[in-house]
Amino acid sequence: MAPSVTVDTINPKVLKCEYAVRGAIVTHAQNLQQQLQTNPGSLPFDEILYCNIGNPQSLGQQPITFFREVLSLLDHPPLLDRDDTHALYSADSIDRAFKILDSIPGRATGAYSHSQGIKGLRDQIAAGITARDGFSANADDIFLTDGASPGVHMMMQLLIRSEKDGILCPIPQYPLYSASIALHGGTLVPYYLDEATGWGLEVSELKKQLDDARSKGMTVRALVVINPGNPTGQVLAEDNQKEIVEFCKNEGLVLLADEVYQQNVYVDDKKFNSFKKITRSMGYGEEDVALVSFQSVSKGYYGECGKRGGYMEVTGFTPDVREQIYKVASVNLCSNIPGQILASLVMNPPKDGDESFESYTAEKDGILSSLAKRAKTLEAALNSLEGVSCNKAEGAMYLFPRFDLPNKAIEAAREEKIAPDLFYAQRLLYATGIVVVPGSGFRQVPGTWHVRCTILPQEDKIPAIVTRLTAFHEKFMAEFRD
Amino acid sequence: MAPSVTVDTINPKVLKCEYAVRGAIVTHAQNLQQQLQTNPGSLPFDEILYCNIGNPQSLGQQPITFFREVLSLLDHPPLLDRDDTHALYSADSIDRAFKILDSIPGRATGAYSHSQGIKGLRDQIAAGITARDGFSANADDIFLTDGASPGVHMMMQLLIRSEKDGILCPIPQYPLYSASIALHGGTLVPYYLDEATGWGLEVSELKKQLDDARSKGMTVRALVVINPGNPTGQVLAEDNQKEIVEFCKNEGLVLLADEVYQQNVYVDDKKFNSFKKITRSMGYGEEDVALVSFQSVSKGYYGECGKRGGYMEVTGFTPDVREQIYKVASVNLCSNIPGQILASLVMNPPKDGDESFESYTAEKDGILSSLAKRAKTLEAALNSLEGVSCNKAEGAMYLFPRFDLPNKAIEAAREEKIAPDLFYAQRLLYATGIVVVPGSGFRQVPGTWHVRCTILPQEDKIPAIVTRLTAFHEKFMAEFRD
């Protein structure tokens, strides 16, 4: 028999889907890493520096002690009844673990929970949102998820009926959006961020693209906004956010607000505002705007990517649609409980007066101020390179520099049948071990070339990265300069 | 503006999807539970007994100590360097945690892993499979997942292109299959298990249904087999499994083997055999049969539903199709690390000579022998009821008794516009607080009525359940007897 499953007979939506953050360049890097292990000294560098993905702990960032203490206790609750435990854990982590345990039905830390997540934890998260925004949040609106990605998939699955359904997405965008739209068979309707104004989001551009899509017979269902921006790092101003909310209200679009970098703001003149807060501050309620806010434990100063915790706050949908969202959530039973617990902790960290407060604050501030410093250093280094310009990372974890590549390099890429930014990124990897993602994986204005580079390598690694990057770039330009 | 999202404008596949295990009956039960809290004594019972779902720890089953110790240590690795830790944890859990920590790149327990899961853990799982089957398994074939469900979704997403693509599923089936097929827009091709022969799986029935589907222009892509059966509890005989493998090979079908109950076998004359073992024992290799085996940490004697750990072992696909599976896995980055760790532990529990071996064995045997006892007691109780017949639970966690309901009861259900088995289950709930799932949620031979009832309530609860169930049933029959 012929093989029953071939690439020609699988779901073409799967074939179409692309996910550059873990794409070809990462496979190359993993092969090189293996080569370094089996044959040390065989490459011009001795380690691979993964700047392709927002994965802080893989690059040496340490977890927040308080969060891990609580998780550790709740993984083995009999510890809570032992005196010896006080020698190993802080008093407030023990106290918090007790409180959480009491909020879990039957104190069963190993049971499936309610499909939206444990009610007591959702109460904690709603309280955290209320404190953040100054507008009340409701535990019934919270859906706990395994990281932010499953929530995005769930909403795409709900909204997309066919390729005639469009989702407005920023370009450049985080490829989760293009991938999930492709997998669910919809159409990505692009709107372009303006690189010249620090990746500005113009409502006139939204309107233009919306009208254009509609004129082609598309039904545009939702607008994705990533704030702080990924891969672009901009932080939206309050007035801009108000325009966006108004636009969604007027055009009947669901606002999908990716707010996973809400703790990652590095400039004094900008501040994160949730779209929920903005919407409520404009006097708009449930009837006015359908809004889904995504949050994750993977980002922020905590960077707990491996725990796969997160939530979406779902407001402005009718009860019967909400029921459908609940049904889809229930097909996977529930998200993982440690991730649920961690989501409640990041939304309710230690408070002044708690035993851990001082060490917690020191850990948090240390991470955030170091990230700000690294962002500045890398940004300056990139801007000093010939033909490279890089906007400020106001927030998130990335720089997205633009490369004006020489024609000869573009020609060489064409000969290899790859995009010029992939050509550059591959050369960089093979020369230095530094892994960045080509801008084409995020989409970009045609004819422009970028790469996304995280700001996550530890501070002591940054000087070497700058040196290697600069030397590589000079050599590259010398080779290909027109 | 009209609301932008209504049930009439969402994805019709979402509307079509049903998931009875968490359906209407559970919502009723949750409401009653709330009523018991706010108004104790207002109902004829004082607790809700959730027999609707395989969620052992929610009904009082305790976690396996060794597994939880290792997880607790790895949630807070600094413990491993503290002397005090030895007072609280067993020596082999500390040793195992060290080994696992060393196998995690950068010892980063909070980082995204490889999209298939941490390589060192996959090595452990492959070793566990090899020991189980006597045929070698390969870490590259393992995809770690958040429970078994995401793996099933991934395969449905890969295989289903349109409603012309069919998936052969047992009837009765676990509604994850009907739900995921509906969500991905395919068609469930039913094959009926034979209740009269203990839910026998006849290859002649498979062939008949396959031919029938093909004659209607369908492309049947895969065969789902659940062994031990859910909701039906049968354990397949080796010869029967060989016939099934032969059938898949001859017909070019992917064999999707749901083997999450592999540790749950309660009869001496049956034994779990993985389809991988059967396939290899027939001399078939990668070229002969495409086989995906699903395993979960939620079931077995461990019952760690809340951890959302599991894996699929993917064999018999071409490298380019494998690459597509990997791509889909990578869009969600990775499954949760504690779940990954737990999956490696259940496939490699303590061994003779380890400090925890004795207590581990006592915990494991205690749970499994108690489940066997509960299954027998409940089965006997059900069989003693008028008009009820119940096959043996040879394995898994469920009984699926058949109710020959009186015509008057069927008539009464029709008047309420609900299925007779839902009518019975609702009456049972409101009279006793016992939650079971109507057979219609799993599908059944038309005109027959069943419910699924777990064997999971703790032993001390069983006598009361039997008493309440028996009293309810007698009253029900007295009311509706023809």
Interface residues (C-beta under 8 A of the other chain):
Chain A: M1 A2 P3 S4 V5 T6 V7 T9 I10 N11 P12 K13 V14 L15 C17 E18 Y19 R22 I53 N55 P56 Q57 S58 L59 G60 P63 T65 R68 E69 L71 S72 L73 D75 H76 P78 L79 R82 D84 T85 A87 L88 P105 G106 A108 T109 G110 A111 Y112 S113 S115 D146 G147 S149 P150 H153 Q157 L158 L159 I160 R161 L176 A179 S180 L183 H184 R221 K249 N250 G252 L253 V254 A290 S298 G303 E304 C305 G306 K307 R308 F317 T318 D320 V321 Q324 K327 V328 S330 V331 N332 L333 C334 S335 N336 I337 P338 G339
Chain B: M1 A2 P3 S4 V5 T6 V7 T9 I10 N11 P12 K13 V14 L15 C17 E18 Y19 R22 I53 N55 P56 Q57 S58 L59 G60 P63 T65 R68 E69 L71 S72 L73 D75 H76 P78 L79 R82 D84 T85 A87 L88 P105 G106 A108 T109 G110 A111 Y112 S113 S115 D146 G147 S149 P150 H153 Q157 L158 L159 I160 R161 L176 A179 S180 L183 H184 R221 K249 N250 G252 L253 V254 A290 S298 G303 E304 C305 G306 K307 R308 F317 T318 D320 V321 Q324 K327 V328 S330 V331 N332 L333 C334 S335 N336 I337 P338 G339
